[in-house]
């Protein structure tokens, strides 16, 4: 990443109160961790495919106050990274970067298999969110089956083209099949937004003032998505791209509001008190009574001249026994008084005499 990029990202995260951010195209060739002031960066850059020379690089940025909730982080490849958070159920986020349309088909197939493997592994354990650059121009749902996974609010559905190149169509088909196989929803397309909050990518060279329309060589497209399973779709409350981000990139950051309960982290090992604490007066009275009972039991148990013959260990053991007995005596509840109704007893006795 170029110099100053981390500062741009952290400034944007702070402004929008972003807790966790998934990165793509970091071009980092190593698995590493960077602890900074308020955020920690995790990079996944090691290639897992033989013969692939180009390094994509993915990563995670997390606000430091949420690090205590991290259960595990796994750098899977230079295109896939996983983080699992501690919740009532494990909360898993997959950051992925699928190959561009111009990459070899074999590479796309292999990365797709790796993504499917992770989805199968984690989707039954708890909430699963898949975020990243899918490099797929969905444009609009085509047919009833696709509408089960693609919402009504895609970027410029009225200008969608059916005359896609084979490479572009292949990426679209791969993403749709992934959704159909695992019951995923493209959550970007489920919320009604302005066009500039649906578009996630600007074609190379597109000026900032260019109209927010689809086109070539200049124009915009929707290729970055946030996905989840049918079961957890309602945990995502909002998704939109940020058209005014301070980050220098052709991809607009996509932000989501997710509401889910994380497991409480104990701050200490202290157990909840079983009994209430005594008030000052009660505590003083308790100490007075305990001291009185200890003195009485000490005189009964050992004579004064015998105390001097005891060694330290024997003395401590004897004192411990006395304290325990004294405490038990003080904690004993007084016997309940039996109430006798003398008038009733007198009447009974008189009736017996008459017989």
C-alpha positions as CSV (number, residue, x, y, z in Angstrom):
1,X,0.0,0.0,0.0
2,X,1.3,3.4,-0.9
3,X,2.4,5.9,1.8
4,X,-0.5,7.7,3.5
5,X,-3.1,5.1,2.5
6,X,-3.4,3.7,6.0
7,X,-4.1,7.2,7.4
8,X,-6.8,7.8,4.7
9,X,-8.5,4.5,5.6
10,X,-8.4,5.1,9.4
11,X,-9.8,8.6,8.9
12,X,-12.7,7.3,6.9
13,X,-13.4,4.5,9.5
14,X,-13.4,6.9,12.3
15,X,-15.7,9.4,10.5
16,X,-18.3,6.6,9.8
17,X,-17.9,4.6,13.0
18,X,-16.7,1.5,11.1
19,X,-15.6,-1.3,13.5
20,X,-14.3,-3.8,10.9
21,X,-13.1,-3.2,7.4
22,X,-12.3,-5.7,4.6
23,X,-9.5,-4.7,2.2
24,X,-8.8,-6.0,-1.3
25,X,-5.9,-5.3,-3.7
26,X,-3.4,-4.6,-1.0
27,X,-0.6,-6.2,-3.1
28,X,1.0,-7.3,0.1
29,X,2.9,-10.6,-0.5
30,X,3.1,-11.6,3.1
31,X,0.9,-12.6,6.0
32,X,1.4,-9.9,8.7
33,X,-0.1,-7.9,11.5
34,X,0.4,-4.2,12.2
35,X,-0.7,-2.7,15.5
36,X,-1.3,1.1,15.2
37,X,-2.8,3.8,17.4
38,X,-6.5,3.0,17.3
39,X,-6.6,0.2,14.7
40,X,-4.9,-3.1,14.0
41,X,-4.2,-4.3,10.4
42,X,-4.1,-7.9,9.3
43,X,-2.7,-8.8,5.8
44,X,-3.1,-12.1,3.9
45,X,-0.8,-12.2,0.9
46,X,0.8,-15.6,0.5
47,X,-0.2,-17.3,-2.8
48,X,-1.8,-20.7,-2.6
49,X,-2.0,-21.4,-6.3
50,X,1.0,-22.7,-8.3
51,X,2.0,-20.7,-11.4
52,X,0.2,-17.5,-10.3
53,X,2.8,-14.7,-10.2
54,X,0.5,-11.7,-9.6
55,X,-0.2,-11.0,-5.9
56,X,-3.7,-9.7,-5.1
57,X,-3.6,-9.3,-1.4
58,X,-6.5,-8.9,1.1
59,X,-6.7,-7.7,4.6
60,X,-8.7,-6.7,7.7
61,X,-8.7,-3.5,9.7
62,X,-10.3,-3.7,13.1
63,X,-10.8,-1.0,15.8
64,X,-8.7,-1.9,18.8
65,X,-11.6,-2.0,21.3
66,X,-13.1,-4.9,19.4
67,X,-9.9,-7.0,19.4
68,X,-11.0,-8.7,22.7
69,X,-13.9,-10.3,20.7
70,X,-11.6,-11.9,18.1
71,X,-11.8,-15.7,18.3
72,X,-9.6,-16.4,15.3
73,X,-8.1,-14.8,12.2
74,X,-6.9,-17.0,9.3
75,X,-5.0,-15.7,6.2
76,X,-6.2,-18.3,3.7
77,X,-4.6,-16.9,0.5
78,X,-3.8,-13.7,-1.2
79,X,-7.6,-13.5,-2.2
80,X,-9.3,-14.9,1.0
81,X,-9.1,-13.9,4.6
82,X,-11.3,-15.0,7.5
83,X,-12.1,-13.5,10.9
84,X,-14.3,-15.1,13.5
85,X,-15.7,-13.1,16.4
86,X,-17.0,-14.4,19.8
87,X,-20.7,-14.2,20.0
88,X,-23.7,-16.2,21.4
89,X,-22.8,-18.0,18.2
90,X,-19.5,-17.6,16.3
91,X,-19.8,-14.6,13.9
92,X,-17.6,-15.2,10.8
93,X,-16.6,-12.7,8.1
94,X,-15.0,-13.7,4.9
95,X,-13.1,-11.1,3.0
96,X,-12.6,-12.2,-0.6
97,X,-11.3,-10.8,-3.9
98,X,-12.4,-12.8,-6.9
99,X,-10.3,-12.7,-10.1
100,X,-11.0,-10.1,-12.7
101,X,-12.6,-11.1,-16.0
102,X,-9.2,-11.0,-17.8
103,X,-7.6,-13.6,-15.4
104,X,-7.2,-17.2,-16.5
105,X,-10.4,-19.3,-16.1
106,X,-8.6,-22.0,-14.1
107,X,-7.6,-19.4,-11.4
108,X,-11.2,-18.3,-11.1
109,X,-12.4,-21.9,-10.7
110,X,-9.8,-22.7,-8.0
111,X,-10.5,-19.5,-6.0
112,X,-14.2,-20.3,-6.3
113,X,-13.7,-23.8,-4.8
114,X,-11.7,-22.3,-1.9
115,X,-14.4,-19.8,-1.1
116,X,-17.1,-22.6,-1.2
117,X,-15.0,-24.7,1.2
118,X,-15.0,-21.8,3.7
119,X,-18.7,-21.2,3.3
120,X,-19.6,-24.8,3.9
121,X,-17.3,-24.9,6.9
122,X,-18.8,-21.8,8.7
123,X,-22.4,-21.1,7.5
124,X,-23.9,-23.7,9.9
125,X,-22.0,-22.5,13.0
126,X,-23.4,-19.0,13.2
127,X,-23.9,-15.7,11.3
128,X,-21.7,-15.6,8.1
129,X,-21.0,-12.4,6.1
130,X,-19.0,-12.4,2.8
131,X,-17.6,-9.1,1.8
132,X,-15.4,-7.9,-1.0
133,X,-14.7,-7.3,-4.7
134,X,-16.6,-10.0,-6.6
135,X,-15.6,-8.6,-10.0
136,X,-19.1,-9.6,-11.2
137,X,-21.4,-7.2,-13.1
138,X,-24.8,-8.5,-12.0
139,X,-26.7,-5.5,-13.3
140,X,-30.2,-7.0,-12.7
141,X,-31.9,-10.2,-11.8
142,X,-32.8,-12.3,-14.9
143,X,-35.6,-14.7,-14.1
144,X,-37.4,-15.9,-11.0
145,X,-34.5,-18.0,-9.6
146,X,-32.1,-15.1,-9.7
147,X,-34.6,-12.8,-7.9
148,X,-34.3,-15.1,-4.9
149,X,-30.7,-13.8,-4.5
150,X,-30.7,-10.4,-6.2
151,X,-32.9,-7.6,-5.0
152,X,-34.8,-4.9,-6.9
153,X,-32.2,-2.2,-6.3
154,X,-29.3,-2.8,-8.5
155,X,-27.3,-0.1,-10.2
156,X,-29.1,1.2,-13.3
157,X,-31.0,-2.0,-14.2
158,X,-32.7,-0.2,-17.1
159,X,-29.3,0.0,-18.9
160,X,-28.3,-3.6,-18.3
161,X,-26.8,-5.3,-21.3
162,X,-27.3,-8.9,-22.3
163,X,-24.5,-8.7,-24.8
164,X,-21.7,-9.3,-22.3
165,X,-18.3,-10.7,-23.3
166,X,-17.7,-14.4,-22.4
167,X,-15.2,-13.4,-19.6
168,X,-17.7,-10.9,-18.0
169,X,-20.5,-13.4,-18.3
170,X,-18.4,-16.1,-16.7
171,X,-17.8,-14.0,-13.6
172,X,-21.4,-13.2,-13.3
173,X,-22.5,-16.8,-13.6
174,X,-19.9,-17.9,-11.1
175,X,-21.3,-15.4,-8.5
176,X,-24.9,-16.3,-9.1
177,X,-24.2,-20.1,-8.8
178,X,-22.3,-19.4,-5.6
179,X,-25.5,-17.7,-4.2
180,X,-27.8,-20.4,-5.4
181,X,-25.6,-23.2,-4.0
182,X,-25.4,-21.7,-0.5
183,X,-28.5,-19.6,-0.3
184,X,-26.8,-16.3,-0.3
185,X,-28.3,-12.8,-0.8
186,X,-26.6,-9.8,-2.4
187,X,-27.5,-7.3,0.4
188,X,-26.4,-4.2,-1.6
189,X,-29.4,-4.9,-3.9
190,X,-31.9,-5.1,-1.1
191,X,-32.0,-1.4,-0.1
192,X,-33.5,1.4,-2.1
193,X,-30.7,4.0,-2.6
194,X,-29.7,6.8,-5.0
195,X,-27.6,5.7,-8.0
196,X,-24.4,7.1,-6.5
197,X,-24.8,4.9,-3.4
198,X,-25.4,1.8,-5.5
199,X,-22.4,2.2,-7.8
200,X,-19.2,0.8,-6.3
201,X,-16.7,1.1,-9.1
202,X,-15.5,3.7,-11.6
203,X,-14.0,2.6,-14.9
204,X,-10.4,3.5,-15.4
205,X,-10.0,7.2,-16.2
206,X,-13.5,8.2,-15.2
207,X,-13.5,11.8,-14.0
208,X,-15.1,12.6,-10.6
209,X,-17.6,14.9,-12.3
210,X,-18.8,12.2,-14.8
211,X,-22.5,11.4,-14.6
212,X,-23.4,8.4,-12.4
213,X,-24.3,6.1,-15.3
214,X,-23.1,2.9,-16.8
215,X,-20.8,3.3,-19.8
216,X,-17.5,2.6,-21.5
217,X,-14.7,3.7,-21.5
218,X,-16.1,6.1,-18.8
219,X,-18.8,5.2,-16.4
220,X,-19.7,3.4,-13.2
221,X,-20.7,-0.2,-12.2
222,X,-21.7,-2.3,-9.2
223,X,-19.2,-5.1,-8.6
224,X,-18.5,-5.0,-4.9
225,X,-21.0,-6.8,-2.6
226,X,-21.9,-7.8,0.9
227,X,-23.6,-11.1,1.2
228,X,-25.1,-13.3,3.9
229,X,-27.3,-16.4,4.2
230,X,-31.1,-16.3,4.1
231,X,-31.2,-17.0,7.8
232,X,-29.2,-14.0,8.8
233,X,-30.4,-11.4,6.2
234,X,-32.4,-9.5,8.8
235,X,-29.3,-8.8,10.9
236,X,-28.1,-6.4,8.1
237,X,-30.0,-3.1,8.6
238,X,-28.5,-1.1,5.8
239,X,-25.9,-1.3,3.0
240,X,-24.7,1.5,0.7
241,X,-21.6,2.7,-1.1
242,X,-19.9,6.0,0.0
243,X,-19.6,8.3,-3.0
244,X,-17.7,10.9,-1.1
245,X,-15.0,8.8,0.6
246,X,-11.7,10.5,1.2
247,X,-9.9,7.4,0.1
248,X,-8.1,7.6,-3.3
249,X,-9.4,4.5,-5.2
250,X,-11.6,3.5,-8.1
251,X,-13.6,1.3,-5.7
252,X,-16.0,3.1,-3.5
253,X,-16.1,1.6,0.1
254,X,-19.3,-0.2,0.8
255,X,-20.5,0.1,4.4
256,X,-23.1,-2.0,6.2
257,X,-24.9,-1.6,9.5
258,X,-25.1,-5.0,11.2
259,X,-26.9,-5.6,14.4
260,X,-25.9,-8.7,16.3
261,X,-25.1,-9.5,19.9
262,X,-21.5,-10.3,20.9
263,X,-20.8,-12.4,23.9
264,X,-19.9,-10.4,27.0
265,X,-16.3,-10.5,28.0
266,X,-15.5,-10.9,31.7
267,X,-13.3,-8.0,33.0
268,X,-12.3,-9.9,36.2
269,X,-12.5,-13.3,37.8
270,X,-14.5,-12.0,40.7
271,X,-17.7,-14.0,41.3
272,X,-21.0,-12.5,42.1
273,X,-21.4,-12.1,45.8
274,X,-23.9,-14.6,47.3
275,X,-24.8,-12.5,50.3
276,X,-25.2,-8.8,50.8
277,X,-22.4,-6.8,52.6
278,X,-23.0,-5.8,56.2
279,X,-23.7,-2.1,57.0
280,X,-21.1,-0.4,59.2
281,X,-23.2,-0.8,62.4
282,X,-23.9,-4.5,61.6
283,X,-20.3,-5.1,60.9
284,X,-19.2,-3.5,64.2
285,X,-21.8,-5.6,66.1
286,X,-20.7,-8.8,64.3
287,X,-17.0,-8.2,65.2
288,X,-18.0,-7.5,68.8
289,X,-20.0,-10.7,69.1
290,X,-17.3,-12.7,67.3
291,X,-14.6,-11.4,69.7
292,X,-16.7,-12.3,72.7
293,X,-17.4,-15.8,71.6
294,X,-13.8,-16.4,70.6
295,X,-12.6,-15.4,74.0
296,X,-15.1,-17.7,75.7
297,X,-14.2,-20.7,73.6
298,X,-10.5,-20.0,74.0
299,X,-10.8,-20.2,77.7
300,X,-12.9,-23.4,77.5
301,X,-10.6,-25.2,75.0
302,X,-7.1,-24.5,76.3
303,X,-5.8,-23.2,79.6
304,X,-3.5,-20.2,79.6
305,X,-0.4,-22.2,80.6
306,X,-1.1,-24.8,77.8
307,X,-1.1,-22.1,75.1
308,X,2.6,-21.4,75.8
309,X,3.5,-25.0,75.1
310,X,1.9,-25.0,71.6
311,X,4.2,-24.4,68.6
312,X,3.2,-22.0,65.8
313,X,1.5,-24.6,63.6
314,X,-0.5,-26.0,66.5
315,X,-1.5,-22.6,67.7
316,X,-2.7,-21.6,64.2
317,X,-4.7,-24.8,63.9
318,X,-6.3,-24.3,67.3
319,X,-7.2,-20.6,66.6
320,X,-8.7,-21.6,63.2
321,X,-10.9,-24.2,64.9
322,X,-12.0,-21.7,67.5
323,X,-12.9,-19.1,64.8
324,X,-14.9,-21.6,62.8
325,X,-16.8,-22.8,65.9
326,X,-17.5,-19.2,66.9
327,X,-18.7,-18.3,63.4
328,X,-21.0,-21.3,63.3
329,X,-22.4,-20.3,66.8
330,X,-23.1,-16.8,65.7
331,X,-24.8,-17.9,62.5
332,X,-27.2,-20.3,64.2
333,X,-30.8,-18.9,64.2
334,X,-32.5,-18.7,67.6
335,X,-35.1,-21.4,68.2
336,X,-38.6,-20.3,67.4
337,X,-40.8,-19.7,70.3
338,X,-43.8,-21.9,70.6
339,X,-46.9,-19.9,71.1
340,X,-49.4,-21.4,73.5
341,X,-53.0,-20.2,73.9
342,X,-53.6,-20.6,77.6
343,X,-57.3,-19.6,77.4
344,X,-58.0,-22.5,75.0
345,X,-56.0,-24.9,77.2
346,X,-58.0,-23.8,80.3
347,X,-61.3,-24.5,78.5
348,X,-60.3,-27.9,77.5
349,X,-59.3,-28.9,81.1
350,X,-62.6,-27.6,82.5
351,X,-64.6,-29.7,80.0
352,X,-62.7,-32.8,80.9
353,X,-63.4,-32.2,84.7
354,X,-67.2,-32.1,84.0
355,X,-67.0,-35.5,82.4
